[in-house]
């Protein structure tokens, strides 16, 4: 409608100029010719200078799955694109050999534990028996010693009693040192436990599970294929929310801060922007690009956004709010001055203004103009201060 009105106004202006050029009408010479104009009420508003920076989308997290041991794939429990939760089974490797090793390690561990338990239980009884044997041997030795001195027994009998006493003393020392010796048995149990845990870890590693809740984005093999440790065989990515990554210039980087909301445009998803939240602004520039990396999260509940899509983030470089705002086309430049024309009654008043900030269509200005004034937005280029005008159209109606 506005375009149609503008065409009508142009036609009226052309007709008026034609009449003025002819000069043959005595009726027109009787009065001042009124110039047709389109006007609009002045209002308070805002003008923002926005910028767009191109980047791309990537998952918030993308975790490759690398097996810790080699083996043959026995089962693939998921498909690419399938949603999984942390801990879900993705791929199972064959475990026949590992289970056999685990049984052996388990038997060795149980034997070591039993040996430790028995040794620990025998310590008190062995110590008491060693003490009794030692006292008996000592008593026998002391009685035979007196007989030997008196010549009542042979030297061989006496030395036999002394040997029995030495044996009893050694057995008593061993019984008293049994708790220390038990530490050796305990170490054997720990060693067997470590061997068992190592095999159990291999069994656990044969089941490759989702490290995070997300979506399976890659599966490299099929059932029956051999895989080796250190070779990625799958990946899981968190796709909701998505992450937009952009490189800002030094003039842009200070315009954003963590927590700011930004508009993110995805060309593949239409013209409606997504609302993202800034989660990171690099404090230093990348030495290669001289850009400052900025990251923003944006929702992806329905999964329509995909990694690698081109994205543009829009943000405000400068802005003025609650200012007199007029259409940029209404400003006429004369010499070094900018003017607008206000309609007062049936006359146009020239009003010098200063442009404070402008975008492609609107300008924030200062000058002797206030909200509610009627500003000329079409036909102003033909006006002078005091020109007689006729309002033929009201902007916005």
URQUIFEN-V342067 format. One line per field, one symbol per residue. phi: phi as a letter, one per 20 degrees, with the letter a starting at -180 (. if undefined). burial: + if it has 16 or more other C-alpha atoms within 10 Angstrom, else -. A space follows every 10 residues. Layout:
phi->???
burial->???
//
This chain:
phi->.fffffffff ffffffffff ffmdefffff befeefbdcb ffcfaccced cccebbebff bcdfddfebe refebdeccf nffcdgnffd cdefcgffff ffffffffff ffffgfffff fegfffffff ffffffffff fffffffffe neceffffff ffffffffff ffffffeggf ffffffffff ffffffffff ffffffeedf fbercfdbce ccgnfecdfn dgcabccedc fecedcdeef edfeecbgnf ecedddgfdn effeedcfdb cffceffeem ddfcccebfb gemfecfnff ccddbeebac dlcfccffff edecmdddcc cdecmdcddf cfcdeeabdf ccceccqebc gnfedfdbnf feecfngecc fdbdgnd
burial->----++--++ -++------- ---------- ----++++++ +++-++++-- -+++++++++ +++++++--+ ++++++---- --++---+++ +++++--+-- ++--++-++- -++-++--++ --+--++--+ +-++--++-+ ++-++--+-- -------+-- ++-++--++- ++-+++-+-- -+--++-++- -++-++--++ -++-++++++ +++++++++- ------+--- -+++++++++ ++++++++-- -++--+---- ++++++---- --+--+++-+ +---+----- +++++++++- ----++---+ +++++-+--+ --++++++++ ++-----+++ +++---++++ +++---++-- -++++---+- ---+++++++ --+---++++ -++++--
//
